Amino acid sequence: MKSLLLSLVLGLVCAQEPQPEQDPFEYFFLASGKWITSYIGSSDLEKIGENAPFQVFMRSIEFDDKESKVYLNFFSKENGICEEFSLIGTKQEGNTYDVNYAGNNKFVVSYASETALIISNINVDEEGDKTIMTGLLGKGTDIEDQDLEKFKEVTRENGIPEENIVNIIERDDCPAK
């Protein structure tokens, strides 16, 4: 009887079709809603330091594929005062978005899961200086180890050393949304 049951279980397991790996961009388009900045990496640490424009405390991202737009809501701090920003970006080819903020930004979601987004951004500021940045956003303040490791990998792939990664969540005392 045990061997019959074991045969039945093995037969059912073997008969199942393998499931395709989840497309990370499926999460990307379903991922509209609350997102909190956890870590930011930058080729220029001055851009993500205190009172810097890219010390950004994200609150929400809304992707509108039909309108080819992305809506961003976040805070930035200057002299300890949180200032709220609501921006609209335009979708370009290859799931790249253009957003005007402290210059021109081109960003793409490099990785997405149910609980994390990793964004790669190229900023060209008003002086024409180029800065490469990465950001790890989470649904809450707890980040899964595998998401943090993936963020570090994406950051290195963008030519940003690990010592240029800043823990933003520890600095976030701006209002929740």
C-alpha positions, 0 to 999 in steps of 0.5 A: 500500500505504501509503495502504491501511494508513493508511486501515485505521489511521484507520478503526480509530481512528475506529471506537472509541467515545469512552471516558467520563471516569473518575469520580473517586469510582470511585478514591475507593472503590477507594483504600483503603490507604496514603496520606501527607499532603503538604500541608494548607491551613487558614483558621486556621494555628494549627490546622496548625502545630507541636503543633497537632491538624491537623498530621496525618501520614496513614498509611492510609484504608479506605473501607467503603461497605457499612458506611458507615464510613471508617477513618483511621490517622494520627499527630499530633505534640506536643512532637516526639513522634508519637502514633498515632490510629485513628478511625472516621468515619460516612458521611452523605449526599453522600459526606460523612463525620463524624469526631470528632477535636479537635471535630466534622469533616465531610469529603468527598473533593473530588478523587481519582486513582490517586495523589492524594486531595484532602479538604475538611474543616470542623472545629468545635472544642470552643469552637465555632470553625469551621475550614475545611481541605483536604488533599492525600494521595499514595500516596508522597512524590512528588506530580504537578504536576497534583494539586498544582495541583488542590489549590491550586484546591480550597483557593482554592475553600474560601476558603483563601489559598495562603499558608495551605498548609503542606508537611506531608511535610517535617515528617513523621518519624513511623513509617511503617506 
